[in-house]
Amino acid sequence: MYIGLRDVDPPEKKILRQYGIKAFSMHEVDKYGIGRVMEMALDHVCRDRDTPIHLSFDVDGLDPSVAPSTGKHGYCIGWGGGMVDWCNSSLYCVTVCLTRFVCLFVFIPY
């Protein structure tokens, strides 16, 4: 599952469909809010909140005001979409961790 996808090209979309990989775009995060997207994501992956979860967080998606070394520029959630601010990234991580079934948590630096 992917949350916060931006700029997905046609071959990537084909792979997502081919393998039935659930994905939420930044547009959906802006539209529904990160809290609702996380609930939908967890319902898809582990409805009963009893399945081990591997959480991978790509720091490149953070707004440069939070992670200036990423080299990416965009707008924060609520300001046109595209990048994730500190509040929403924290909510993303905390929501998953509160299931108590995170077995691996990885920060991807670039």
Buried (B, 14 or more C-beta within 10 A) or exposed (E): EBBBBBEEEEEBEEEBEEEEEEBBBBEBBBEBBBEEBBEBBBEEBBEEEEEEBEBEBBBBBBBBEBBEEBEBEBBBBEEEBBBBBEEBBEBBBEBBEEBEBBEEEEEEEE
